[in-house]
């Protein structure tokens, strides 16, 4: 089961709106507003790499107010 963290930049003053929309997406386990270079951090868990790609490209990036994303795919879990 692929896990990824997506860092999201939004248009100014759109963080809360984008966070609400991101949180509605299936597979989003956690999402937070950040201080710093990026505005939102979302953790995604999907059934396949194809589902991960679809979630990022066709759902997150299509949200009004999203300017850019940076995806970090987990290589190995600690525990």
C-alpha positions in Angstrom: 0.0 0.0 0.0 1.8 3.2 -1.2 2.1 6.0 1.3 3.1 9.6 0.2 3.3 13.0 1.7 2.2 15.9 -0.5 3.4 19.4 0.1 0.9 21.9 -1.3 1.3 25.6 -2.2 -1.9 27.6 -2.4 -2.8 31.0 -3.6 -2.7 33.6 -0.8 -5.5 33.3 1.8 -6.8 30.0 0.3 -5.2 27.6 2.8 -8.3 26.8 4.8 -10.5 26.3 1.8 -7.9 24.0 0.1 -7.4 22.1 3.4 -11.2 21.4 3.6 -11.3 20.2 0.0 -8.1 18.0 0.4 -9.5 16.5 3.6 -12.6 15.2 1.6 -10.5 13.2 -0.8 -10.5 9.4 -0.4 -7.1 8.2 0.8 -6.1 11.4 2.6 -5.3 10.1 6.1 -4.1 13.5 7.6 -3.8 17.1 6.4 -2.4 20.1 8.1 -1.9 23.8 7.4 1.8 24.7 7.8 4.0 27.8 8.4 6.9 28.0 6.0 7.6 27.4 2.3 4.6 25.2 1.8 1.0 25.8 3.0 -0.4 22.3 3.5 0.9 18.9 4.2 -1.3 15.9 3.3 -0.6 12.2 4.0 -2.0 9.8 1.4 -2.5 6.0 1.6 -3.8 4.3 -1.5 -4.2 0.8 -2.8 -1.7 1.2 -5.7 0.7 3.6 -7.3 -1.8 4.2 -10.0 -4.4 5.3 -7.4 -1.8 7.5 -5.8 -1.0 9.2 -9.2 -4.7 9.7 -9.8 -5.3 11.2 -6.4 -2.5 13.7 -6.8 -3.0 14.7 -10.5 -6.7 14.5 -10.9 -7.9 15.5 -7.4 -5.5 17.5 -5.4 -4.0 19.5 -8.3 -7.5 20.3 -9.7 -8.6 22.0 -6.5 -9.2 25.7 -7.0 -6.5 27.6 -5.2 -3.7 25.0 -5.5 -0.7 26.5 -7.2 1.8 23.6 -6.9 2.6 20.3 -5.2 5.7 18.3 -4.2 5.2 14.6 -3.6 7.4 12.5 -1.3 6.8 8.8 -1.7 7.6 6.7 1.4 10.4 4.1 0.7 10.3 2.3 4.0 8.3 2.6 7.2 9.9 2.7 10.6 8.4 1.0 13.5 
